[in-house]
């Protein structure tokens, strides 16, 4: 998970960046403006922005509003300011900072991020697998004059008999037909 740190004082951003890098996290930018953070986030596939309450050019709520898909916001602020944060989607850590609490929070966010990433990859793979199965059924329907149900049953039965995944059988059908 890639992290962007944005605070109104560059030294604060760098201090937090250095502390979390020592714990093994990947920080790609430390900056003072929300605009720079958003610009960098738009270049990335997803990750986390660690932000203070008020930045040089906007408040955390504005930053949150402009975040690209796949990004979360971790707000670090005083208890009084966190009490005014009504958005349940924003993870909050109270200042003054307790490093152990920050690292535990980052580990939790990182775990959730990786889990979502795996789920997304699995869904993408399933869509690709479905396409291969559909192509194999089409080949069977066209070349062997089967109905869609018969073609599907053939693939399933062959898969079960061979003890291989349905998509592997579909790939074999396609490779035998010089389609893959």
C-alpha positions in Angstrom: 0.0 0.0 0.0 1.4 3.4 -1.0 1.1 6.3 1.4 1.0 10.0 0.9 1.7 12.3 3.9 0.3 15.8 3.8 0.6 18.3 6.7 0.7 22.2 6.7 4.4 22.1 8.0 6.7 20.1 5.8 8.9 19.1 8.7 5.8 17.4 10.4 5.1 15.6 7.2 8.7 14.4 6.9 8.9 13.3 10.5 5.8 11.2 10.1 7.1 9.9 6.8 10.4 8.9 8.3 8.8 7.2 11.3 6.5 5.0 9.2 9.1 4.2 6.6 11.2 2.8 9.5 8.2 0.5 10.2 8.3 -0.8 6.6 5.6 1.3 5.0 5.9 2.7 1.5 5.6 6.5 1.5 5.7 8.0 -2.0 5.2 11.7 -1.1 5.4 14.1 1.8 3.9 17.5 1.0 2.1 20.5 2.5 -0.8 20.9 0.0 -3.8 18.9 -0.7 -3.5 19.7 -4.4 -0.1 18.0 -4.6 -1.4 15.0 -2.6 -4.4 14.6 -5.0 -2.2 15.0 -8.0 0.1 12.2 -6.8 -2.9 10.0 -5.8 -4.3 10.3 -9.3 -1.1 8.8 -10.6 -1.4 5.8 -8.3 -3.7 2.7 -8.2 -4.8 3.2 -4.6 -3.5 3.7 -1.2 -3.7 6.0 1.8 -3.3 9.7 2.5 -2.3 10.7 6.0 -3.5 14.2 6.6 -3.7 17.0 9.2 -6.9 18.8 9.8 -6.0 22.0 7.9 -3.6 22.1 5.1 -2.0 25.0 3.2 -4.7 25.1 0.6 -7.7 23.2 2.0 -9.2 21.3 4.9 -9.2 17.5 5.3 -12.9 17.3 4.2 -12.0 19.0 0.9 -9.1 16.6 0.4 -11.4 13.6 1.2 -14.0 14.8 -1.4 -11.4 14.9 -4.2 -9.7 11.5 -3.4 -9.6 9.2 -6.3 -11.2 5.7 -6.1 -9.1 3.3 -4.1 -7.8 5.8 -1.6 -8.5 6.2 2.1 -7.9 9.1 4.3 -6.3 8.9 7.8 -6.9 12.1 9.7 -4.5 13.1 12.4 -5.9 15.9 14.6 -6.6 17.0 18.2 -9.5 15.4 20.1 -11.5 18.6 19.8 -11.2 18.6 16.0 -11.8 14.9 15.7 -15.1 15.3 17.6 -16.2 17.6 14.7 -15.4 14.9 12.1 -18.8 13.3 11.2 -17.6 11.2 8.3 -17.4 7.5 9.3 -15.3 6.6 6.3 -12.4 8.6 7.5 -10.1 6.8 9.9 -8.9 9.1 12.8 -5.8 9.2 15.0 -5.7 11.6 17.9 -2.9 14.1 18.4 -0.6 14.3 20.2 0.7 11.3 18.3 1.3 7.9 19.9 3.5 6.1 17.4 2.3 2.7 18.5 -1.3 3.7 17.9 -0.4 5.1 14.4 1.4 1.9 13.4 -1.4 -0.3 14.6 -3.9 1.8 12.6 -1.7 1.6 9.5 -1.4 -2.1 9.9 -5.2 -2.4 10.1 -5.7 -0.2 7.0 -3.0 -2.1 5.1 -4.5 -5.4 6.0 -8.0 -4.2 4.8 -6.4 -2.7 1.6 -4.6 -5.9 0.7 -7.7 -8.0 1.3 -9.8 -5.7 -1.0 -7.0 -5.9 -3.6 -7.1 -9.7 -3.6 -10.9 -9.7 -3.8 -10.8 -7.3 -6.8 -8.1 -9.5 -8.5 -10.2 -12.6 -7.9 -13.3 -10.9 -9.5 -11.3 -9.9 -12.5 -10.0 -13.4 -12.9 -13.5 -14.8 -12.7 -14.6 -12.5 -15.5 -11.7 -13.6 -17.7 -12.5 -17.3 -16.8 -16.1 -16.8 -17.7 -15.1 -15.4 -21.1 -12.9 -18.4 -21.8 -15.7 -20.8 -20.8 -18.2 -19.0 -23.1 -15.8 -19.1 -26.0 -15.3 -22.9 -25.5 -19.0 -23.4 -25.3 -19.4 -21.5 -28.6 -16.8 -23.7 -30.3 -18.6 -26.8 -29.1 -21.9 -25.5 -30.2 -20.7 -24.6 -33.6 -18.4 -27.5 -34.4 -20.3 -30.3 -32.6 -23.8 -28.9 -33.1 -24.6 -28.9 -29.4 -27.0 -26.7 -27.5 -25.6 -24.3 -24.9 -26.8 -26.6 -22.1 -25.1 -29.6 -23.8 -21.9 -27.7 -24.3 -21.9 -26.6 -20.7 -22.7 -30.1 -19.4 -19.9 -31.5 -21.6 -17.4 -29.1 -20.1 -18.6 -29.8 -16.6 -18.5 -33.6 -17.0 -15.1 -33.5 -18.5 -13.9 -31.2 -15.7 -15.2 -33.6 -13.1 -13.9 -36.7 -14.8 -10.5 -35.3 -15.2 -10.4 -33.6 -11.8 -9.4 -30.3 -13.3 -11.0 -26.8 -13.1 -13.7 -26.0 -15.6 -11.7 -23.1 -17.1 -8.8 -25.5 -17.7 -11.0 -27.8 -19.7 -12.4 -24.8 -21.6 -8.8 -23.8 -22.4 -8.0 -27.3 -23.6 -11.1 -27.2 -25.9 -9.9 -23.9 -27.3 -6.3 -25.0 -27.8 -7.5 -28.1 -29.6 -9.5 -25.9 -32.0 -6.4 -23.6 -32.5 -8.4 -20.7 -31.0 -6.3 -19.8 -28.0 
